[in-house]
Amino acid sequence: MDRERSDVSAQSRLIISLTLTSFSPVRDLLAPGSAKDHMGGGAEFILAINLLVAGLLAAAFMTISFNDAACAPARCLVVGYLLGMAYFAIEFCIPVFDNARPAVVAGFAVFLGATIAFNGGLAHKYGVAPPWGPMLVFLLAATVAVYFVQDLPRQSLARMMAYQLPYAAMQFVGVGIVWSSRQRRDWLDHALMAVLAASAMQFVSKPFIAHALGGWGVNPQAYLQSNYALVSQSLGTVFGMTIALLMLIILVRDVLAEATSKSETDTLSRLLNRGGFERHAELAMRDAVRRGIPVALVIADLDHFKSINDSFGHASGDRVIEAFAGFLRDAAAEHHVAGRIGGEEFAIILPGTNLAAARLFAEGTRSAFGALPIDCLPANHRCTASFGVAELHPAEGFSDLLRRADEALYQAKGSGRNCVRISIGSIAARQPVVANAGPKISGRG
């Protein structure tokens, strides 16, 4: 009885064994060393993901390219990611070729072209002249080199380096483009440089990774089945996605910044409008308070502006506004904030400037503008402006500073115009009124 059960059990095990081994995937997995051999198969899946992601990124950058601020950079990036798609498609097709050399060289050239297009986008973004000539010469030279190194043993370090080092070089060129930019850089730009440098180093390390993992396939057709392909494609996905997302965020940041700037800019004077001026001036004031330095506000109002419009037309009035705005913009330092806060009223906040220095600034501006000939007006006609000046006091807010400077401006208007008055404390313009300056008026103009 026991022997019969033993025979039945043996027969059952034989049937199960034959059934499992007849199923080819299971048979392959049960073969010695098959687990290791099948690790590389995942590279095909990652390659498919990369192909899809490259297409999505090309679509994303194409959408951004419709905005003027990001047009040129985004279009270069679209070309780069379309070339990336072409590279991944070539990698998929290599196993079907008997002679894979043309496809391998074409894939190399296409992917290197993608990195060059990316660098072109970087150059446009960061205001650097794109080095198209040197990069294209490098592309040609590197492609020729890769063609000829195909004759070297496939696992030789020289052959692997010839394939990977040009990619690393282009990534380092990208770092240099961002670094050489004169634009102000924030943490996102520094992060992009760091990731580009890290990506360059992973290209440098790939020949050594391939050597450690037993090579990159006995021939190009076997590349995707190698363990190295799985690691290489995974690294490419991580760095490629990180770089793409950083670029996407940076371009969106710039688009939003341009939209904000347009919404805060007065189109006639090209200075900040009232809303933009108040926001930027308050930020500058808070920064000055934090640093413990003085900050002053100067408000100016063009004299008799209505009569200029009535006598010479609104086009002439607009030209006067443009002239004063340009004069104020030229007189302002980089850290000053200037704006047109009303029809003919302007303001400038001066961080690091006390009341006496701000008064000198206002007097210099008043005197120089009063001597400035303006187009569209008679040669002997000169325009003038009145100024109110106030320095921020402890425990004051921006609205308090603005109110006191405005009160000082009213005093200047009431003192005969074409003069400067200052606010000391809570009472505006304690400066003595010039004799025979004329009656005080309640309005401006």
C-alpha positions in Angstrom: 0.0 0.0 0.0 2.8 2.4 0.9 4.6 1.4 -2.2 1.5 2.2 -4.4 1.2 5.7 -2.7 4.9 6.3 -3.3 4.5 5.4 -7.0 1.5 7.7 -7.4 3.4 10.5 -5.7 6.4 10.0 -8.0 4.1 10.0 -11.0 2.4 13.2 -9.8 5.7 15.0 -9.4 6.8 13.9 -12.9 3.6 15.2 -14.4 3.9 18.6 -12.6 7.6 18.8 -13.6 6.8 18.1 -17.2 3.9 20.6 -17.2 6.0 23.4 -15.7 9.1 22.8 -17.9 6.9 22.7 -21.0 5.8 26.3 -20.3 8.7 28.2 -21.9 8.9 31.2 -19.5 9.0 29.0 -16.5 11.5 26.7 -18.2 13.7 29.6 -18.9 13.5 30.9 -15.4 14.3 27.4 -14.0 17.4 27.2 -16.2 20.7 27.8 -14.4 21.7 31.4 -14.3 18.4 32.5 -15.9 17.5 34.9 -13.2 20.6 36.9 -13.8 20.1 36.6 -17.6 16.6 38.0 -17.4 17.4 41.0 -15.3 18.4 42.8 -18.5 15.0 42.3 -20.1 13.7 45.1 -17.9 15.7 47.5 -20.0 13.2 47.2 -22.8 10.4 48.2 -20.5 12.4 51.2 -19.2 13.3 52.1 -22.8 9.6 52.1 -23.7 8.9 54.4 -20.7 11.7 56.7 -21.8 10.2 56.9 -25.3 6.8 57.8 -23.9 8.2 60.3 -21.4 10.2 62.0 -24.1 7.1 62.5 -26.1 5.2 63.9 -23.2 8.0 66.4 -22.4 8.2 67.5 -26.0 4.5 68.2 -25.9 4.9 70.1 -22.6 7.7 72.3 -23.9 5.8 72.9 -27.1 2.9 74.2 -25.0 5.2 76.5 -23.1 6.8 77.7 -26.4 3.5 79.5 -27.3 4.4 82.1 -24.6 6.7 84.8 -25.8 9.0 84.7 -22.7 9.9 81.0 -23.2 9.5 80.8 -27.0 13.1 80.3 -28.1 14.3 78.1 -25.2 11.2 75.9 -25.3 11.4 75.3 -29.0 15.0 74.1 -28.7 13.9 71.8 -25.9 11.1 70.4 -28.1 13.7 69.6 -30.8 15.9 68.0 -28.1 13.1 65.7 -26.8 11.9 64.8 -30.2 15.5 63.7 -31.0 15.4 61.8 -27.7 12.3 59.9 -28.9 14.1 59.1 -32.2 17.1 57.7 -30.2 14.9 55.4 -28.1 13.1 54.2 -31.3 16.5 53.4 -32.9 17.5 51.4 -29.7 14.4 49.3 -30.1 15.1 48.6 -33.7 18.8 47.6 -33.3 18.1 43.9 -32.5 16.5 43.4 -35.9 19.6 44.4 -37.9 22.2 41.9 -39.0 24.7 44.7 -39.3 24.0 47.1 -36.4 26.9 49.5 -36.9 24.8 52.1 -38.9 22.0 52.0 -36.4 24.4 52.3 -33.4 26.2 55.3 -35.0 22.9 56.9 -35.9 21.6 56.4 -32.4 24.7 58.0 -30.9 24.5 61.0 -33.3 20.8 61.5 -32.6 21.2 61.4 -28.8 24.2 63.7 -28.9 22.2 66.0 -31.1 19.5 66.0 -28.5 22.0 67.2 -25.8 23.1 69.9 -28.2 19.6 71.1 -28.8 19.1 71.1 -25.0 22.2 73.3 -24.6 20.8 75.6 -27.2 17.6 76.0 -25.1 19.7 76.6 -22.1 21.7 79.4 -23.9 18.5 81.1 -25.0 17.0 80.8 -21.5 20.1 82.3 -19.8 20.9 85.0 -22.3 24.0 83.4 -23.6 24.9 83.2 -27.3 24.3 79.5 -28.3 27.7 77.9 -29.3 26.1 76.2 -32.3 29.2 76.1 -34.5 31.5 74.4 -32.0 28.8 72.0 -30.8 28.0 70.9 -34.4 31.7 70.4 -35.2 32.0 68.4 -32.0 28.9 66.3 -33.1 30.5 65.5 -36.4 33.9 64.6 -34.9 32.4 62.5 -32.2 30.2 60.6 -34.6 33.1 59.8 -36.9 35.1 58.6 -33.9 32.2 56.4 -32.7 32.0 54.9 -36.2 35.6 53.9 -36.3 35.8 52.6 -32.7 33.2 50.0 -33.6 36.2 48.0 -34.9 37.7 47.8 -31.4 36.7 44.9 -29.1 33.2 45.5 -27.9 34.1 45.4 -24.2 37.2 47.6 -24.5 37.3 50.7 -22.3 38.4 52.9 -25.2 35.3 52.0 -27.2 32.9 52.5 -24.2 34.6 55.9 -23.4 34.3 57.1 -27.0 30.6 56.5 -26.8 29.9 58.0 -23.4 32.4 60.9 -23.0 30.8 63.1 -25.7 27.5 63.0 -23.8 29.3 64.0 -20.6 31.1 66.9 -22.4 27.7 68.3 -23.6 26.3 68.1 -20.1 29.4 70.1 -18.8 28.8 72.6 -21.6 25.3 73.0 -20.2 26.7 73.7 -16.8 29.1 76.3 -18.3 26.2 78.0 -20.1 24.2 78.5 -16.9 27.3 79.5 -14.9 28.3 82.2 -17.5 24.9 83.8 -17.5 24.7 87.3 -16.2 21.1 86.8 -15.1 20.4 86.6 -11.5 20.4 82.9 -10.4 18.3 81.4 -7.6 18.3 78.0 -6.0 16.6 76.4 -9.0 19.3 77.5 -11.4 22.0 76.2 -9.0 20.1 72.9 -8.7 20.0 72.6 -12.5 23.8 73.1 -12.7 24.3 70.5 -10.0 22.1 67.9 -11.7 23.7 68.6 -15.1 27.2 68.0 -13.5 26.0 64.8 -11.8 24.5 63.6 -15.1 27.8 64.3 -16.8 29.6 62.2 -14.2 27.2 59.3 -14.6 28.1 59.2 -18.3 31.8 59.1 -17.3 31.1 56.3 -14.9 29.0 54.1 -17.3 32.0 52.3 -18.9 33.1 51.2 -15.5 29.6 50.2 -14.5 29.4 48.1 -17.7 32.7 46.4 -16.9 31.5 45.6 -13.3 28.3 44.1 -14.7 30.0 41.9 -17.3 29.8 44.2 -20.3 27.0 45.7 -22.4 26.1 42.6 -24.4 28.2 40.4 -26.7 27.0 42.5 -29.7 24.7 45.6 -30.2 21.7 43.4 -30.7 22.2 41.9 -27.3 22.5 45.2 -25.5 19.0 45.4 -24.2 19.3 41.9 -22.6 22.4 42.9 -20.6 22.3 43.8 -17.0 24.2 47.0 -17.8 21.3 48.1 -20.1 18.9 48.0 -17.2 21.2 50.1 -15.0 22.1 52.5 -17.8 18.5 53.1 -18.9 17.4 53.5 -15.2 20.1 56.1 -14.6 19.1 57.9 -17.8 15.5 58.0 -16.7 16.3 59.4 -13.3 18.7 62.1 -14.5 16.7 62.9 -17.7 13.4 63.3 -15.7 15.1 65.5 -13.1 16.7 67.8 -15.6 13.5 68.0 -17.6 11.3 68.8 -14.6 13.8 71.5 -13.4 13.8 73.1 -16.8 10.0 72.9 -16.9 9.7 74.6 -13.5 12.3 77.3 -14.4 10.5 78.1 -17.7 7.1 78.3 -15.9 8.7 80.5 -13.2 9.9 82.9 -15.9 6.6 82.9 -17.7 4.8 83.7 -14.4 7.4 86.4 -13.6 6.9 88.0 -17.0 3.1 87.9 -16.5 3.5 89.5 -13.1 5.9 92.1 -14.4 3.4 93.0 -17.2 0.6 93.4 -14.8 2.7 95.7 -12.6 4.2 97.8 -15.3 2.7 101.1 -16.6 2.8 100.9 -20.4 3.4 104.6 -21.0 6.2 105.3 -18.5 7.6 101.7 -18.4 7.8 102.2 -14.7 5.9 100.2 -12.1 2.2 101.1 -11.8 0.8 101.9 -8.4 0.1 98.3 -7.4 3.5 97.1 -8.5 5.2 100.1 -6.9 3.5 99.6 -3.5 4.4 95.8 -3.5 8.0 96.3 -4.5 8.5 99.4 -2.3 7.2 97.6 0.7 9.5 94.7 0.2 12.4 97.1 -0.2 11.4 98.9 2.9 11.2 95.7 5.0 14.6 94.6 3.7 16.1 97.9 4.7 14.5 97.7 8.2 15.8 94.1 8.6 19.3 95.3 7.6 19.1 98.3 9.9 19.7 100.9 7.2 17.6 104.1 6.5 15.1 104.2 3.8 13.4 107.3 2.2 10.6 108.0 -0.1 10.4 110.7 -2.8 7.1 111.6 -4.5 7.0 113.9 -7.5 4.2 115.6 -9.3 4.5 117.3 -12.7 3.6 121.0 -12.5 0.7 122.5 -14.6 0.3 119.2 -16.4 -3.3 119.9 -17.3 -2.3 123.1 -19.1 0.3 121.1 -21.1 -2.5 118.8 -22.3 -4.8 121.7 -23.0 -2.2 123.8 -24.9 -0.2 121.2 -26.8 -2.4 118.1 -26.9 -2.5 114.8 -25.1 0.3 113.4 -27.2 2.6 116.1 -25.9 1.4 115.3 -22.4 2.3 111.7 -22.9 5.8 112.7 -24.2 6.3 114.7 -21.0 5.4 111.7 -18.9 7.8 109.5 -20.9 10.6 112.1 -20.5 10.2 112.4 -16.8 9.9 108.6 -16.3 13.0 108.1 -18.4 14.9 110.7 -16.4 13.8 109.1 -13.1 14.7 105.7 -14.4 18.2 106.9 -15.3 18.7 108.6 -12.0 17.7 105.6 -10.0 20.2 103.0 -8.8 19.6 99.3 -9.2 18.3 98.8 -5.7 15.9 101.8 -5.9 12.2 101.2 -6.8 10.5 103.8 -9.1 6.9 103.9 -10.2 4.1 106.0 -11.7 1.5 106.0 -9.0 -1.0 108.4 -10.6 -1.7 110.4 -13.8 1.3 112.7 -13.5 2.5 111.5 -10.1 5.7 109.5 -9.6 7.4 107.9 -6.6 10.8 106.4 -5.9 11.9 104.6 -2.7 15.5 104.9 -1.8 16.9 102.1 0.5 20.1 103.0 2.3 19.3 106.8 2.0 18.5 109.1 4.9 16.4 112.3 4.7 19.2 114.6 3.8 20.5 112.4 1.0 17.0 111.9 -0.3 16.4 115.6 -0.4 19.6 116.1 -2.4 18.4 113.4 -4.8 15.1 115.2 -5.2 16.7 118.6 -5.7 19.1 117.3 -8.3 16.3 115.6 -10.2 14.1 118.8 -10.0 16.9 121.0 -11.2 18.0 118.7 -14.1 14.5 118.0 -15.3 13.6 121.7 -15.3 16.5 122.3 -17.8 15.5 119.4 -20.0 14.1 120.2 -23.5 11.3 117.9 -24.4 10.2 116.9 -27.9 6.7 118.1 -29.1 7.0 121.2 -26.9 8.3 124.7 -28.0 12.1 125.0 -27.8 11.8 127.6 -25.1 9.3 125.7 -23.0 10.5 123.9 -19.9 8.5 121.5 -17.6 8.9 121.4 -13.9 8.0 119.1 -11.0 7.3 119.4 -7.3 8.7 116.9 -4.7 7.8 115.6 -1.3 10.4 113.7 0.7 10.1 111.5 3.9 12.3 109.1 5.8 10.9 106.0 7.5 10.7 106.4 11.3 10.7 103.5 13.8 7.4 101.7 14.2 6.1 103.2 10.9 4.6 101.2 8.1 4.8 101.9 4.4 1.4 103.6 4.4 2.6 106.0 7.1 5.7 106.8 5.0 3.6 107.3 1.9 1.2 109.6 3.7 4.0 111.8 5.1 5.7 112.1 1.7 2.4 113.0 0.1 1.8 115.7 2.7 5.2 117.1 2.0 4.4 117.1 -1.7 1.2 119.1 -1.0 3.4 121.6 0.9 5.6 121.9 -2.2 2.6 122.5 -4.4 1.4 125.1 -2.0 4.8 126.8 -1.9 4.7 127.8 -5.5 5.6 124.4 -7.2 9.0 123.5 -8.7 10.5 122.9 -5.2 11.3 120.2 -2.7 9.7 119.9 0.8 10.5 117.3 3.4 8.5 115.7 6.2 10.0 115.7 9.7 8.1 113.6 12.2 4.3 113.4 12.0 3.9 117.0 10.7 4.7 117.4 7.1 7.1 119.9 5.7 8.3 121.9 8.7 10.6 123.8 6.3 9.8 127.5 6.1 7.7 128.5 3.2 9.5 130.8 0.7 8.2 134.3 0.9 6.0 135.5 -2.0 5.7 131.9 -3.2 2.0 132.4 -3.9 -1.1 131.2 -2.1 -1.4 127.6 -0.9 -3.5 125.4 -3.1 -5.4 122.3 -2.3 -5.1 120.6 -5.6 -2.2 119.4 -7.8 -1.2 120.2 -11.3 
